Amino acid sequence: MPVRNGGVSFWWQQVGLPSPADRLDGDATCDVAIVGGGLTGLWTAWYLHEADPTLDVRVVEAEFAGFGASGRNGGWLSSELAGSARTYERVAGADGVERLRAALRGTVDEVVGVAAREGIHADVVRSGVLTVARSEAQRQRLDGELTAAQVAERIRVAGAVSGHFDPDCARVHPAKLVSGVARAVRERGVRIHEGTRAVRLEPGAVVTERGTVRAPVVLRCLEGFTAGLAGHRRDWLPMNSAIVVTEPLTPGQWHEIGWSGQELLGDEAHAYCYAQRTADGRIALGGRGVPYRFGSRTDVDGRTQDWTVESLRSTLTSLFPSLRGIGLDHAWCGVLGVPRDWSASVAYDPRTGLGHAGGYVGSGLTATNLAGRTLRDLVLGADTELTRLPWTGHRVRRWEPEPLRWAGVHALYRLYRAADRREDAGLLRTSRIASLADRVAGR
Ligand SMILES: Cc1cc2nc3c(=O)[nH]c(=O)nc-3n(C[C@H](O)[C@H](O)[C@H](O)COP(=O)(O)OP(=O)(O)OC[C@H]3O[C@@H](n4cnc5c(N)ncnc54)[C@H](O)[C@@H]3O)c2cc1C
């Protein structure tokens, strides 16, 4: 059977692709206009409405709520830092980094709690994440507390030499989560204008293909799609990530690989992979495909390249050789936003009424909620712990113009893959090639 490719994501195919609803029909006015109906935009709407139910908040979404990364991701609701610790440390010191880490840890509980209160059933299990090192260089980088034998007690990953278990992470079903948040937002009276693409943002207005929404507050929440908006092409690079999902494993196959819990699984390679055991007994495994498309283009409905599917298949069987020959039911990809310094930002300028949040570089599932609460405080003019986190107001330079951008990113990922090959071949420390790539990347 050929692998089904695209169709937005396996997650959306499971719950059913929605048709865009409540398209904008001519001009409108409101108090807060949010552009982008992913989790950043939806959480921001949810918290603004919770804080002040009299606010008229509207979300403008090009396709349907959850069409982007929020409905396509790996389902790691993790406390992992969204961005580079080194960069945050430069702007806010070690204490600032620790405050951001603590806020993200608390946000895992916040999301799980709000989901429970709002009746959002998103296959949430607070299962933690197991990261494995599969070479000496990875072992040194990870500095994990688990021996090879202890890793095998959790999951029998081929070649694992050590591991680290982080309890601050939950497994979720992405489409169930984002559609649940969208439902909760709508139930509060927030209108989500789906099928309505913004073409230009300006102080006081969101100009769309179907009319203009006028509002004193305009918040850009487009993450990997930011480059598609006039004037923002070089702000954040749309980086690709792709996922494959297997057919359901048999009880014998689960037993063979020893994955009896629900913990998430990742590795410490430079071109890392991430996996979850789905609620219906499959493995969803993701990693980088083609990292970046020329001119900051995004995919078409989540379709990924055939070689990416084969590359993820080989990662899967390298982790679990006994699964050689297992069928893959679905593959898809999506984009995440990468700022030039690989660090996220949440910002709002009360003089213009313009704000934004994003640039989470692949760790946005939890961060979107924290960013939404931070935007709420900024818009309402409150000085809180959240508005003092190091990513608030963080400024970053733009990416280089093409073809430099394309050449640079592809060179970067060639370097990371070369570093992984050298480390897999027995290098006893982190490859200098990877350190060079980090410097080139500006991480
Ligand atoms: C394959 C993949 C796996 C990932 N895995 C994980 C993971 O396991 N854990 C984790 O923490 N993070 C993960 N991420 C990252 C995480 O999913 C994102 O950081 C997060 O979902 C970003 O949410 P968002 O709302 O900012 O952006 P998005 O969810 O991308 O939402 C942006 C929205 O804007 C809409 N839009 C685009 N252009 C316009 C326009 N012109 N006008 C109006 N609307 C527009 C899009 O349709 C989209 O709905 C992954 C990302 C990908 C792609």
The ligand as a Gaussian input file, in Angstrom:
#p B3LYP/6-31G(d) Opt

LIG

0 1
 C        5.896000      18.648000      11.824000
 C        5.985000      19.484000      13.079000
 C        6.191000      18.863000      14.310000
 C        6.256000      19.631000      15.475000
 N        6.333000      18.993000      16.680000
 C        6.284000      19.715000      17.821000
 C        6.214000      19.072000      19.067000
 O        6.106000      17.850000      19.162000
 N        6.256000      19.847000      20.196000
 C        6.327000      21.211000      20.122000
 O        6.412000      21.865000      21.158000
 N        6.308000      21.851000      18.949000
 C        6.260000      21.140000      17.795000
 N        6.204000      21.782000      16.587000
 C        6.069000      23.243000      16.586000
 C        4.656000      23.676000      16.982000
 O        3.709000      22.884000      16.327000
 C        4.465000      25.138000      16.616000
 O        5.477000      25.905000      17.235000
 C        3.131000      25.722000      17.056000
 O        2.072000      24.888000      16.680000
 C        2.981000      27.106000      16.451000
 O        1.652000      27.541000      16.589000
 P        1.241000      28.899000      15.902000
 O       -0.164000      29.143000      16.225000
 O        2.212000      29.959000      16.271000
 O        1.443000      28.636000      14.340000
 P        0.548000      27.729000      13.358000
 O       -0.084000      26.620000      14.059000
 O        1.405000      27.422000      12.175000
 O       -0.621000      28.715000      12.948000
 C       -0.480000      29.756000      12.003000
 C       -1.838000      29.899000      11.321000
 O       -1.825000      31.035000      10.454000
 C       -2.588000      30.741000       9.306000
 N       -2.179000      31.651000       8.250000
 C       -1.094000      31.576000       7.445000
 N       -1.029000      32.644000       6.638000
 C       -2.101000      33.420000       6.943000
 C       -2.563000      34.677000       6.453000
 N       -1.925000      35.353000       5.499000
 N       -3.713000      35.189000       6.974000
 C       -4.386000      34.530000       7.966000
 N       -3.969000      33.330000       8.466000
 C       -2.834000      32.794000       7.961000
 C       -2.253000      29.286000       9.014000
 O       -3.244000      28.673000       8.201000
 C       -2.189000      28.706000      10.416000
 O       -3.412000      28.162000      10.841000
 C        6.149000      21.055000      15.399000
 C        5.960000      21.675000      14.170000
 C        5.869000      20.908000      13.008000
 C        5.635000      21.587000      11.690000

